[in-house]
Amino acid sequence: MSRMDMRTAIARLTEEAEQQIHERVWEPSAGERDLAIRVEGGLREAIGPANVQEVLPEQNRLEHLREVLAVIAIALAGTHGRLAWFLSGAITALEPVLRWRALPADDHAFGTVPPAPEQYTEAEDAVRRLQAALARITAG
């Protein structure tokens, strides 16, 4: 998945969720709304505003992005149905982060790659889009 694909994948995922809610294909239950609120809060806590994130060292930015994946994965473990599918799609969209490394390494780095600085920004923007979508889902 290329750098732009994270943003695009999250945008498509959130559009699909919002369409399903609008068409009443998916009517989030109170439990789903509560879980979405917790996930949205976890994402907000992990990824701050762009002007805050972008001045952090790359190692911290990567830690924050991995924290996002952990928040989503923990939430996914406790739900089923459409919210689970939505969260699973978010993890899939953000999956490239799992192959990134912020530390130098020799040839034996378990298949990890150092991302370009703009890739951090793109991933963080994708998380902010996801966070906004979760806020809309919970507002419904």
Secondary structure, DSSP 8 states (H G I E B T S, - for coil): --HHHHHHHHHHHHHHHHHHHHTTS----HHHHHHHHHHHHHHHHHS--HHHHTTS-HHHHHHHHHHHHHHHHHHHHT--HHHHHHHHHHHHHHGGGGGB-SS---S-STT-B---HHHHHHHHHHHHHHHHHHHHHHH-
